[in-house]
C-alpha cells in the first residue's frame, strides 16, 4: 500500500547518518600561527608560552582533555581597495599536550599533531580564541592493498633516511632518533585520546604525514620547500597521493644527505 516506504526508510537512515557525522565536534582553544609555521599530524613541537593570554589558553586546554587546535592565519586579499589586512583560518591541526614544563617565565609545552580539523565556529576572542571544530579525513579511491604497499615503501624510505641522518650527525652524543623517525613511530601506534574516534586519522593517513619533517643540515631554501610540502599535504584529501608525495620528498632528502655525507668523507681524508 505504500510503494515508497522503502525509499523513505533509506532516506531517513542516510539523514540520521549525516546528522551523526555533523554532530561530531569539539569546542577547544585555538592557537594561531604564521603561514610559515605549519604543523602536520604526527609532528612534535615544543612551544614556549609566556604571554598571559596563552598561559590562560594552556590552562583551559589542560582542563579540556589536553587538547587544543593549532592553525595557520593565512593573509588573503579581499579586494585591491581594502585598507586592512584580512586573514583566513587554514591548516587546522588538533594537538595533544604531551608534557608541560613550568618555567620562571611561562612554560615549555610539548605538543603532538593528531589530525586535521576544520574550524566551523568562533565562540570567543578574549582572552584567547575558542571555537568549534570538526574532523577532516581523507577519502581515497585506491584499494587497501595498494595503499598498504605505499605505506610500506614510505616506512622503508624513512628508516633509510634516519640511518643517513645519524651518520651525518657523527658525534657520539647525537640522538639516535631523528624528527622524521619520531613522527613515524608515533604514527604507527593507535593514538589514545579522550575524544571521538573520527578525530583520529587512519594508519595510512598518519604515516602519509610523518615524512614532512626537517632533516639534519637543512638549508634555508630546503626548509622553505618543506613548508610548501606541508601546506600541500594539509590541503590534500587523498591518502595515496600524499603517500606518493611523501615518498618523493624522502627520496629527495636521502639524495641530499648522501651528497653531504660524501663531502663529509672527503673532508675527513
C-alpha positions in Angstrom: 0.0 0.0 0.0 3.0 2.3 0.5 5.2 1.8 -2.6 7.7 4.5 -1.5 8.1 3.3 2.1 11.4 1.5 1.4 12.9 4.6 -0.2 11.6 6.8 2.6 13.2 4.5 5.2 16.5 4.6 3.3 16.4 8.4 3.1 15.8 8.7 6.8 18.7 6.3 7.6 21.0 8.4 5.4 19.8 11.6 7.0 20.4 10.1 10.5 23.9 9.0 9.4 24.7 12.5 8.1 23.5 14.2 11.2 25.6 11.8 13.3 28.7 12.8 11.4 27.9 16.5 11.6 27.3 16.2 15.4 30.9 15.1 15.8 32.6 18.3 17.0 34.8 19.7 19.8 34.9 23.1 21.5 38.5 23.8 22.2 41.0 26.7 22.5 42.5 27.8 19.2 46.2 28.9 18.8 47.1 30.8 15.6 50.5 30.9 13.9 52.1 32.4 10.8 51.8 30.6 7.4 55.5 29.6 7.6 54.8 27.6 10.8 52.5 24.8 9.6 52.1 21.8 12.0 51.1 18.4 10.4 49.6 15.3 12.1 52.3 13.1 13.8 54.7 16.1 14.2 56.0 17.0 17.6 56.9 20.6 18.6 57.9 22.5 21.8 56.2 25.8 22.3 57.4 28.5 24.8 54.2 30.1 26.1 54.7 33.2 28.3 52.0 35.8 27.5 49.1 35.8 29.9 46.5 35.0 27.3 48.4 32.0 26.0 49.0 30.7 29.6 45.3 31.0 30.1 44.8 29.0 26.9 47.1 26.4 28.2 45.2 26.0 31.5 41.9 25.7 29.5 43.4 23.1 27.2 44.7 21.0 30.2 41.1 21.0 31.6 39.7 20.1 28.2 41.4 16.7 27.8 44.8 18.2 27.0 43.6 19.2 23.5 43.6 22.4 21.5 43.9 23.4 17.8 47.0 24.7 16.2 46.1 26.6 13.0 47.6 29.0 10.4 46.4 32.5 9.8 46.8 32.9 6.0 46.7 36.5 4.7 44.1 36.9 1.9 43.2 39.8 -0.4 39.5 40.7 -0.3 39.9 43.5 -2.9 42.6 45.8 -4.2 40.8 48.7 -2.4 40.9 47.1 1.1 42.8 49.2 3.6 43.1 46.5 6.3 44.7 43.1 6.2 42.3 40.1 6.1 43.1 36.5 7.2 41.7 33.1 6.7 42.0 30.2 9.2 43.8 27.4 7.4 45.6 24.1 8.2 43.9 23.4 11.5 45.5 20.5 13.4 44.1 19.1 16.6 47.1 18.7 19.0 47.6 16.7 22.2 49.7 18.2 25.0 52.3 15.6 25.8 54.2 17.5 28.5 54.3 20.8 30.3 57.5 22.2 32.0 56.8 25.2 34.2 59.4 28.0 34.0 60.0 31.2 35.9 58.6 32.9 32.9 55.8 30.9 31.2 56.0 27.2 30.3 57.6 24.9 27.7 54.7 22.9 26.2 55.4 19.7 24.2 52.7 19.1 21.7 51.9 16.4 19.1 49.8 16.9 16.0 47.0 14.4 15.8 44.7 15.1 12.9 43.3 17.8 10.6 40.2 19.7 11.6 38.0 22.4 10.2 37.1 25.4 12.3 33.3 25.9 11.9 32.5 28.5 14.5 34.3 31.0 16.7 33.0 31.5 20.2 35.3 34.0 21.8 38.4 36.1 21.1 39.3 37.2 24.6 41.5 36.3 26.5 42.2 33.7 23.8 40.4 32.2 20.8 38.0 29.4 21.3 35.9 27.6 18.7 34.1 24.6 17.4 35.9 22.2 15.1 35.0 19.1 13.2 37.4 16.3 11.9 38.7 16.3 8.3 39.8 12.9 7.0 40.9 11.6 3.6 38.5 10.0 1.1 40.7 7.8 -1.2 39.5 5.6 -4.0 42.7 3.4 -4.0 42.5 -0.2 -3.0 43.6 -1.1 0.6 46.4 -3.3 -0.8 47.7 -0.5 -3.0 47.7 1.9 0.0 49.3 -0.7 2.3 52.1 -1.2 -0.3 52.7 2.6 -0.4 52.8 2.8 3.4 55.5 0.1 3.5 57.5 2.0 0.9 57.3 5.2 2.9 58.3 3.4 6.1 61.3 1.8 4.5 62.4 5.1 3.0 62.1 6.9 6.4 64.3 4.3 8.1 66.9 4.7 5.3 66.8 8.5 5.8 67.2 8.1 9.6 70.3 6.0 9.2 71.9 8.6 7.0 71.0 11.4 9.4 72.7 9.6 12.2 75.8 9.2 10.2 75.8 12.9 9.3 75.4 13.9 13.0 78.5 11.8 13.7 79.2 12.9 17.4 78.7 10.2 20.0 76.2 12.3 21.9 74.0 12.6 18.8 70.4 11.5 19.2 69.7 8.2 17.5 66.2 9.1 16.7 65.5 11.9 14.1 62.4 14.1 13.8 61.1 12.0 10.9 61.6 8.7 12.7 60.0 10.1 15.8 56.9 11.1 13.8 56.7 7.7 12.0 56.9 5.7 15.2 54.1 7.8 16.7 52.1 7.4 13.5 52.4 3.6 13.7 50.7 3.4 17.0 46.9 4.0 17.6 46.7 7.3 19.4 44.8 7.2 22.7 42.7 10.4 23.0 39.7 11.3 25.1 37.6 12.4 22.1 35.5 11.0 19.2 37.4 8.5 17.1 36.5 10.5 14.0 39.3 13.0 15.0 41.9 10.2 14.8 43.2 9.6 11.2 43.7 6.1 9.8 47.1 4.5 10.0 47.9 5.1 6.3 46.9 8.8 6.6 49.0 9.2 9.8 52.0 7.7 8.0 51.5 9.8 5.0 52.2 13.0 7.1 55.2 11.6 9.0 57.8 12.3 6.4 57.3 16.0 6.3 59.9 16.9 9.0 63.1 18.9 9.0 66.3 17.0 8.1 69.7 17.5 9.7 71.7 20.1 8.0 68.8 21.6 6.0 69.5 24.9 4.3 67.0 27.8 4.5 65.8 27.1 1.0 65.2 23.4 1.9 63.2 24.5 5.0 61.1 26.8 2.8 60.5 23.8 0.5 59.4 21.7 3.5 56.8 24.3 4.5 55.4 24.3 0.9 55.2 20.5 1.1 53.4 20.7 4.4 50.8 23.1 3.1 50.2 20.8 0.1 49.9 17.8 2.4 47.4 19.5 4.6 45.2 20.5 1.6 45.2 17.1 0.0 42.3 14.7 0.7 43.7 11.6 -1.0 45.9 9.3 1.1 47.6 7.5 -1.8 48.6 10.8 -3.4 50.1 12.1 -0.1 52.0 8.8 0.3 53.4 9.3 -3.2 54.4 12.8 -2.3 55.9 11.7 1.0 58.0 9.0 -0.8 59.3 11.5 -3.4 60.1 14.0 -0.6 62.0 11.4 1.4 63.9 10.2 -1.7 65.0 13.8 -2.3 66.2 14.2 1.3 68.1 10.9 1.0 69.9 12.1 -2.1 70.7 15.4 -0.4 72.1 13.7 2.7 74.1 11.2 0.6 75.8 14.1 -1.2 76.6 15.8 2.2 78.0 12.6 3.6 80.2 12.2 0.5 81.5 15.8 1.1 82.0 15.0 4.8 84.0 11.9 3.9 86.3 13.8 1.6 86.9 16.5 4.3 87.9 13.8 6.8 90.6 12.3 4.5 
